[in-house]
Amino acid sequence: MKYCFLILISALFLAVCSTSAQAQQLVNKNINVDGVNRSYLVYLPVKYNPAEYMPAMFFFHGGGGTANGGIFECDFRGLADSDRFIAVYPQAIDSTSGPNSWDCLGDYHGGVDEVGFMSAMIDAMATEYNIDTQRVYAGGYSLGGSIVYDFAAYLPDRVAVIAPVAANMWEWTLSDVNWSTPIACVHLLGTNDFYAPYNGNAYSISTNTQNNHFISLNGAQTTPISENLGGNITRYTWPESEGCHSHQHYVRQGGGHDPPSSYSQGPQWIWDYASQYSLDGIIECVSNCAGDFNGDGYVDVSDLLAIIDQWGLTDSSADLNFDGIVDVSDLLIVIGNWGECE
């Protein structure tokens, strides 16, 4: 039976490989959220194929900015091409926070449903582009970083990782929510940021309080791994424990109100951390069978397509037998583990 299946898979492989390559593209999208027209940009990576079932990385621009500007605050396009994901850049509208500014909940809540906007975009992306809804990530800069904390608070069943940059959590976001669902967080902040003071103020909590919050929520180890990355940047990682969720913080000594592009590898660091995760936690931690790349508990067509996409690569998580290349032997492991993981 498996030999017949292998023939079928081989045919599928040839069909996928023979499909004409599509150039990467930036698409303007519109959506109605409770009677309010909203918009966002979708970056489709080179050779995009809806059968590929890719993760989605959302990035929210700074207050008063634009979706196009968000691309330059944190440009994921090259990474989307090489690492196979879709990048989404939403556009803010006028709110009590200001023109083209995200309406954060709590004291700044002025009736713009940003949580509903995020949820609606996820639904639309799943319908139109077949994104992996277990691997949705949300980053943002400045006020855009502030809003992703609301997604951690109110959409932990839809967003696997948040990546706030140059922002700390508002005090009311921490205090008004009964936090119970783990959600991974990678956080970048300069010690001289005027918008998000490192030690907090009357509106936002301190970085130390925020770190402790996510460490506790995620059941992460309490002793961090510290790495000096140069350029006055230190990375602290609190590794995962039984709950398969870690926490990570980058501190830039003397840094100001800096977007991810100001860091030497800001977008890369965000993606490296986020891409490990599905909603259940670090994929390699929660998955107990080889070939389940997206951690959904099944080895199926989406995992097969991951093998095909990584075919011939010498440095890939799809190298299941660790022989240095993604090839037929890895394809056979997927076929051998086909179905539900035990």
C-alpha positions as CSV (number, residue, x, y, z in Angstrom):
1,M,0.0,0.0,0.0
2,K,2.8,2.4,0.9
3,Y,4.5,1.8,-2.5
4,C,1.3,2.9,-4.2
5,F,1.2,5.8,-2.0
6,L,4.8,6.7,-2.8
7,I,3.9,6.7,-6.5
8,L,1.1,9.1,-5.8
9,I,3.4,11.3,-3.7
10,S,6.0,11.3,-6.4
11,A,3.4,12.4,-9.0
12,L,2.4,15.2,-6.6
13,F,6.0,16.2,-6.2
14,L,6.6,16.5,-9.9
15,A,3.4,18.4,-10.3
16,V,4.4,20.9,-7.7
17,C,7.9,21.3,-9.0
18,S,6.7,21.8,-12.6
19,T,4.3,24.6,-11.6
20,S,5.4,27.9,-13.1
21,A,7.1,30.0,-10.5
22,Q,5.2,33.1,-9.3
23,A,7.1,36.3,-8.5
24,Q,6.7,37.7,-5.0
25,Q,4.0,40.3,-4.7
26,L,2.6,42.9,-2.4
27,V,-1.2,42.9,-2.4
28,N,-3.5,45.6,-1.0
29,K,-6.5,44.1,0.9
30,N,-9.6,45.6,2.5
31,I,-11.9,44.2,5.1
32,N,-15.0,45.4,6.9
33,V,-14.9,45.0,10.7
34,D,-18.3,45.8,12.4
35,G,-19.1,48.4,9.7
36,V,-15.6,49.9,9.7
37,N,-13.5,49.6,6.5
38,R,-9.9,48.5,7.3
39,S,-7.0,47.7,5.1
40,Y,-3.7,45.8,5.2
41,L,-0.8,44.8,2.9
42,V,0.0,41.1,2.2
43,Y,3.5,40.1,1.1
44,L,3.4,36.8,-0.8
45,P,6.9,35.2,-1.1
46,V,8.5,34.2,-4.3
47,K,7.1,31.0,-5.8
48,Y,4.0,31.4,-3.6
49,N,1.6,28.4,-3.8
50,P,-1.5,28.3,-1.7
51,A,-1.0,24.6,-1.2
52,E,2.2,25.3,0.8
53,Y,0.3,26.1,4.0
54,M,2.6,28.8,5.4
55,P,2.8,30.6,8.7
56,A,1.8,34.3,8.8
57,M,3.8,37.1,10.4
58,F,1.8,40.3,11.1
59,F,3.7,43.5,11.8
60,F,1.9,46.7,13.2
61,H,3.5,50.0,12.3
62,G,4.2,52.8,14.7
63,G,1.6,55.4,15.7
64,G,0.8,57.9,13.0
65,G,2.5,55.7,10.4
66,T,1.4,53.5,7.5
67,A,1.4,49.9,6.5
68,N,4.0,50.7,3.8
69,G,6.1,52.4,6.5
70,G,5.8,49.3,8.6
71,I,7.7,47.4,5.9
72,F,10.7,49.6,6.4
73,E,10.4,49.5,10.2
74,C,10.7,45.7,10.0
75,D,11.3,44.3,6.6
76,F,10.4,40.6,6.5
77,R,10.3,40.3,2.7
78,G,13.6,38.6,2.2
79,L,13.0,36.2,5.1
80,A,9.5,35.4,3.8
81,D,11.1,34.4,0.5
82,S,13.8,32.2,2.1
83,D,12.0,30.8,5.1
84,R,8.5,30.5,3.5
85,F,6.0,32.6,5.3
86,I,3.5,35.3,4.5
87,A,4.1,38.8,5.9
88,V,1.1,41.0,6.7
89,Y,1.3,44.8,7.4
90,P,-2.0,46.2,8.7
91,Q,-3.0,49.9,8.5
92,A,-4.2,51.8,11.5
93,I,-7.1,54.4,11.3
94,D,-7.7,57.6,13.3
95,S,-8.5,56.9,16.9
96,T,-8.3,58.5,20.3
97,S,-4.6,57.7,20.2
98,G,-4.2,60.0,17.1
99,P,-4.3,59.9,13.3
100,N,-3.4,56.5,11.9
101,S,-2.9,55.2,15.4
102,W,-3.8,51.9,17.0
103,D,-6.6,52.2,19.6
104,C,-5.2,50.3,22.6
105,L,-7.8,49.0,25.1
106,G,-8.2,50.4,28.6
107,D,-7.8,54.2,29.0
108,Y,-7.1,54.7,25.3
109,H,-10.1,52.7,24.1
110,G,-12.2,54.9,21.8
111,G,-14.4,52.4,20.0
112,V,-12.0,51.0,17.3
113,D,-12.0,47.2,17.6
114,E,-8.4,46.4,16.9
115,V,-8.8,42.9,18.4
116,G,-11.7,42.3,16.1
117,F,-9.6,43.6,13.2
118,M,-6.8,41.1,14.0
119,S,-9.2,38.2,14.3
120,A,-10.9,39.2,11.0
121,M,-7.5,39.4,9.2
122,I,-6.6,35.9,10.5
123,D,-9.9,34.5,9.2
124,A,-9.5,36.3,5.8
125,M,-5.9,35.1,5.4
126,A,-6.9,31.5,6.2
127,T,-9.7,31.7,3.6
128,E,-7.7,33.5,0.8
129,Y,-4.2,32.3,1.3
130,N,-4.5,29.0,3.3
131,I,-2.2,30.2,6.2
132,D,-1.4,27.9,9.0
133,T,-3.7,29.2,11.7
134,Q,-1.6,27.4,14.4
135,R,1.3,29.6,13.4
136,V,0.2,33.2,13.5
137,Y,2.6,35.7,14.9
138,A,2.2,39.4,15.7
139,G,4.9,42.0,16.0
140,G,4.8,45.8,16.2
141,Y,6.9,48.9,16.7
142,S,6.1,51.7,19.2
143,L,2.3,52.0,19.5
144,G,2.1,49.0,17.1
145,G,4.1,47.2,19.7
146,S,1.7,48.3,22.4
147,I,-1.3,46.8,20.5
148,V,0.2,43.3,20.2
149,Y,0.1,43.0,24.0
150,D,-3.7,43.2,23.6
151,F,-3.6,40.3,21.2
152,A,-1.6,38.3,23.8
153,A,-4.3,39.2,26.4
154,Y,-7.4,38.7,24.3
155,L,-6.4,36.4,21.4
156,P,-4.0,33.8,23.0
157,D,-6.0,31.1,21.2
158,R,-5.3,32.7,17.8
159,V,-1.8,34.3,18.1
160,A,1.1,32.0,19.0
161,V,3.8,34.7,19.5
162,I,4.0,38.4,20.1
163,A,7.1,40.5,19.2
164,P,6.7,44.1,20.7
165,V,9.6,46.5,19.8
166,A,10.1,49.8,21.6
167,A,7.1,49.3,23.7
168,N,6.1,47.9,27.2
169,M,2.7,46.6,28.2
170,W,0.2,49.2,29.4
171,E,-0.6,48.8,33.1
172,W,-4.3,48.3,32.3
173,T,-3.6,45.5,29.9
174,L,-1.9,43.6,32.7
175,S,-4.4,44.3,35.4
176,D,-7.7,44.1,33.5
177,V,-7.2,40.6,32.1
178,N,-7.3,37.2,33.8
179,W,-4.1,35.9,32.2
180,S,-4.2,32.1,32.0
181,T,-3.1,30.9,28.5
182,P,0.6,30.8,27.8
183,I,1.9,32.9,24.9
184,A,5.4,33.3,23.7
185,C,7.0,36.8,23.7
186,V,10.2,38.2,22.2
187,H,10.7,41.8,23.2
188,L,13.3,44.4,22.0
189,L,13.8,47.7,23.9
190,G,16.4,50.4,24.4
191,T,17.2,51.6,27.9
192,N,16.7,55.3,26.9
193,D,13.4,54.8,25.1
194,F,11.2,57.9,25.9
195,Y,8.0,56.2,24.8
196,A,8.5,53.0,26.8
197,P,10.7,53.9,29.8
198,Y,12.7,50.8,30.7
199,N,11.7,51.0,34.3
200,G,8.1,51.9,33.5
201,N,6.0,54.9,34.4
202,A,2.4,55.7,35.4
203,Y,1.0,54.1,32.2
204,S,3.3,51.2,31.3
205,I,4.8,48.5,33.5
206,S,8.6,48.1,33.9
207,T,10.6,45.7,31.7
208,N,11.4,43.6,34.7
209,T,7.7,43.3,35.7
210,Q,6.9,42.4,32.1
211,N,9.6,39.7,31.9
212,N,8.4,38.2,35.2
213,H,4.8,38.2,33.9
214,F,5.6,36.1,30.8
215,I,8.1,33.9,32.7
216,S,5.3,33.0,35.2
217,L,2.5,32.8,32.6
218,N,4.6,30.5,30.4
219,G,6.1,28.3,33.1
220,A,9.5,29.1,31.7
221,Q,12.7,28.5,33.6
222,T,13.5,31.4,36.0
223,T,17.3,31.7,35.3
224,P,18.0,33.3,31.9
225,I,20.7,32.5,29.4
226,S,22.6,35.8,28.8
227,E,24.3,36.5,25.4
228,N,26.3,39.6,24.5
229,L,25.6,40.2,20.8
230,G,27.8,43.3,20.4
231,G,26.6,46.8,19.7
232,N,25.5,47.2,23.3
233,I,22.9,44.5,22.8
234,T,22.3,41.7,25.2
235,R,19.8,38.9,24.7
236,Y,18.2,37.2,27.6
237,T,16.3,33.9,27.1
238,W,14.3,32.2,29.8
239,P,14.1,28.6,28.3
240,E,11.0,26.5,28.1
241,S,10.1,24.0,30.8
242,E,7.3,21.4,30.7
243,G,4.9,23.9,29.2
244,C,7.0,24.3,26.1
245,H,6.9,28.1,26.2
246,S,10.0,30.3,26.8
247,H,10.5,34.1,27.0
248,Q,13.1,36.3,25.3
249,H,14.2,39.9,25.8
250,Y,16.8,42.0,23.9
251,V,18.1,45.1,25.8
252,R,20.0,47.8,23.9
253,Q,22.0,49.8,26.3
254,G,21.7,53.5,25.6
255,G,19.2,52.7,22.8
256,G,16.4,55.1,22.1
257,H,13.0,54.7,20.5
258,D,14.4,52.3,17.9
259,P,12.5,50.2,15.3
260,P,13.6,46.6,14.6
261,S,15.6,47.9,11.5
262,S,17.9,49.8,14.0
263,Y,19.1,46.5,15.4
264,S,21.7,44.7,13.4
265,Q,19.4,41.7,12.8
266,G,16.1,42.8,14.3
267,P,13.7,41.1,11.8
268,Q,15.9,38.0,11.8
269,W,15.9,37.7,15.6
270,I,12.1,38.1,15.7
271,W,11.5,35.5,13.0
272,D,14.1,33.0,14.5
273,Y,12.2,33.1,17.8
274,A,8.6,33.2,16.5
275,S,9.1,30.5,13.9
276,Q,9.8,27.9,16.5
277,Y,6.2,28.1,17.8
278,S,2.7,26.9,17.1
279,L,-0.2,27.7,19.4
280,D,0.7,24.8,21.7
281,G,4.3,26.0,22.2
282,I,7.7,25.2,20.7
283,I,6.9,22.7,17.9
284,E,9.9,20.4,18.6
285,C,8.8,20.4,22.3
286,V,5.1,19.5,21.8
287,S,5.4,17.2,18.8
288,N,6.2,13.6,19.5
289,C,6.5,12.2,16.0
290,A,9.0,13.0,13.2
291,G,7.6,14.9,10.2
292,D,4.9,16.9,12.1
293,F,6.4,20.2,11.1
294,N,3.5,22.4,12.2
295,G,2.9,20.7,15.5
296,D,-0.8,20.0,14.8
297,G,-0.6,16.4,15.9
298,Y,-0.8,14.9,12.4
299,V,1.7,14.0,9.7
300,D,-0.3,14.9,6.6
301,V,-0.2,16.8,3.3
302,S,1.0,20.1,4.8
303,D,4.1,18.3,6.2
304,L,4.7,16.6,2.9
305,L,4.7,20.0,1.2
306,A,7.2,21.2,3.7
307,I,9.5,18.4,2.6
308,I,9.0,19.2,-1.0
309,D,9.7,22.9,-0.4
310,Q,12.9,22.2,1.4
311,W,14.1,19.5,-1.1
312,G,17.8,19.4,-1.6
313,L,18.6,21.9,1.2
314,T,21.6,21.0,3.4
315,D,20.6,23.0,6.5
316,S,16.9,22.5,7.2
317,S,14.5,21.2,9.9
318,A,13.1,19.0,7.2
319,D,16.3,16.9,7.3
320,L,14.6,14.3,9.5
321,N,17.4,11.7,9.5
322,F,20.1,14.3,10.0
323,D,22.2,13.1,7.1
324,G,22.9,16.6,5.9
325,I,20.3,16.9,3.0
326,V,16.6,16.8,2.5
327,D,15.9,13.9,0.1
328,V,14.0,10.7,-0.5
329,S,14.9,9.3,2.9
330,D,13.2,12.2,4.7
331,L,10.2,11.8,2.4
332,L,9.9,8.1,3.4
333,I,10.0,9.1,7.1
334,V,7.0,11.3,6.5
335,I,5.2,8.6,4.7
336,G,6.0,6.1,7.4
337,N,4.5,8.3,10.1
338,W,1.5,9.4,8.0
339,G,-1.6,10.0,10.1
340,E,-2.3,11.1,13.7
341,C,0.6,11.2,16.1
342,E,0.4,9.1,19.3
